[in-house]
């Protein structure tokens, strides 16, 4: 009976440690990287935003071609985004993330889910798209946390 209890306690303790959240500093660093990425996007600075992308990234977004992946995914997405906006009379783009729904850090990987609002002008008229869901995956590299991929879903 003691062997069963010791085994059960050991298994439960191991499961608890495996499920322990990442250090607060990891979460803080991940959130800071996402915030900086959003700031660069909102500033219209494609070059700085690309510095926060991993060496192999994937982006899924609502405009064609919907998927960008590989070493130049972030730059390719930005070029497609700019072309799409230009052809649709979109200017003054601004993304506002809401209160994070989820930030999970497991080792060198992080998963972030936030609601977001996208505001812009279309042919000079203000437009607000609220209720989007933005999901990001980050990878810890030698230079810090980098965006390995993200998906945007309008709700």
C-alpha positions in Angstrom: 0.0 0.0 0.0 2.8 2.4 0.9 4.4 1.7 -2.5 1.2 2.7 -4.3 0.8 5.9 -2.2 4.5 6.8 -2.8 4.1 6.1 -6.5 0.9 8.2 -6.7 2.4 11.1 -4.8 5.5 11.0 -7.0 3.4 11.0 -10.2 1.2 13.9 -9.0 4.2 15.9 -7.9 5.8 15.3 -11.3 2.7 16.4 -13.1 2.4 19.5 -11.0 6.0 20.6 -11.8 5.5 19.9 -15.5 2.4 22.1 -15.5 4.0 24.9 -13.5 3.8 28.2 -15.4 7.0 29.6 -16.9 8.9 32.2 -14.9 7.2 35.6 -14.8 10.3 37.1 -16.5 9.7 34.8 -19.6 6.1 35.9 -19.8 7.2 39.6 -19.4 9.8 39.2 -22.1 7.3 37.6 -24.5 4.7 40.3 -23.9 7.3 43.0 -24.4 8.3 41.5 -27.7 4.7 41.3 -28.9 4.2 44.9 -27.8 7.3 46.1 -29.7 6.2 44.2 -32.8 2.8 45.9 -32.6 4.4 49.3 -32.1 6.6 48.8 -35.2 3.6 47.7 -37.3 1.6 50.7 -36.1 4.6 53.0 -36.9 4.7 51.5 -40.4 8.2 50.4 -39.9 8.5 47.1 -41.8 12.3 46.8 -41.4 12.1 47.1 -37.6 9.1 44.7 -37.4 11.1 42.2 -39.5 13.9 42.2 -37.0 11.5 40.7 -34.5 10.6 37.8 -36.8 12.3 34.4 -36.5 14.5 33.0 -39.2 11.6 30.9 -40.5 8.1 32.4 -39.9 4.6 31.8 -41.0 1.8 34.3 -41.2 -1.9 33.7 -41.9 -4.0 36.7 -42.6 -7.4 37.5 -44.1 -6.2 39.0 -47.4 -4.8 37.1 -50.4 -2.7 35.1 -50.6 -3.5 34.4 -46.9 -0.3 32.6 -46.2 3.3 33.7 -46.1 6.1 31.4 -44.9 9.8 31.0 -44.8 12.8 33.3 -44.2 11.1 36.3 -45.8 7.6 35.7 -44.5 7.4 38.9 -42.5 8.8 41.1 -45.3 6.6 39.4 -47.9 3.5 39.8 -45.7 4.3 43.5 -45.3 4.7 44.0 -49.1 1.4 42.2 -49.7 -0.3 44.2 -47.0 0.9 47.5 -48.4 -0.2 46.5 -51.9 -3.6 45.3 -50.7 -4.2 48.5 -48.7 -3.1 50.7 -51.6 -5.5 48.9 -54.0 -8.3 49.2 -51.6 -7.8 52.9 -50.5 -6.8 51.9 -47.0 -4.6 54.3 -45.0 -3.8 55.2 -41.3 -3.8 51.5 -40.2 -3.6 50.9 -36.4 -3.9 47.7 -34.4 -4.9 47.8 -30.7 -4.5 44.6 -28.9 -6.8 44.0 -26.0 -6.3 42.3 -22.7 -4.4 39.1 -23.3 -6.5 35.9 -23.1 -3.5 33.6 -23.0 0.2 33.7 -22.6 1.8 30.3 -22.3 5.6 29.8 -22.2 7.0 26.3 -22.4 10.7 26.2 -22.6 11.8 28.1 -25.7 8.3 28.4 -27.2 5.5 30.9 -26.3 1.9 31.0 -27.4 -0.1 34.3 -27.1 -3.7 34.9 -27.9 -5.2 38.4 -27.8 -8.4 40.1 -28.9 -7.6 43.0 -31.2 -9.2 46.0 -32.8 -8.1 47.2 -36.3 -8.8 50.8 -37.2 -8.0 52.5 -40.5 -9.5 54.8 -43.1 -10.9 53.5 -46.3 -11.1 56.2 -49.0 -10.8 58.7 -46.2 -13.7 57.3 -44.1 -12.9 55.8 -40.6 -13.4 52.1 -40.2 -13.2 50.1 -37.0 -13.0 46.3 -37.0 -13.4 45.0 -33.5 -13.4 41.5 -32.2 -10.5 40.1 -34.1 -8.4 37.3 -32.6 -4.7 37.5 -33.0 -2.7 34.4 -32.1 1.1 34.5 -32.1 3.8 31.9 -31.5 7.2 33.1 -30.4 10.5 31.3 -30.2 13.4 32.1 -27.9 16.6 32.5 -29.9 20.1 33.8 -28.9 18.9 37.4 -29.5 15.7 37.0 -27.5 12.1 36.2 -28.3 11.2 36.3 -32.0 7.8 35.9 -33.8 7.8 32.5 -35.3 4.3 32.9 -36.7 1.0 34.5 -36.3 -2.6 34.2 -37.5 -5.3 36.9 -37.6 -8.9 36.1 -37.6 -11.6 38.7 -38.0 -14.7 37.9 -35.8 
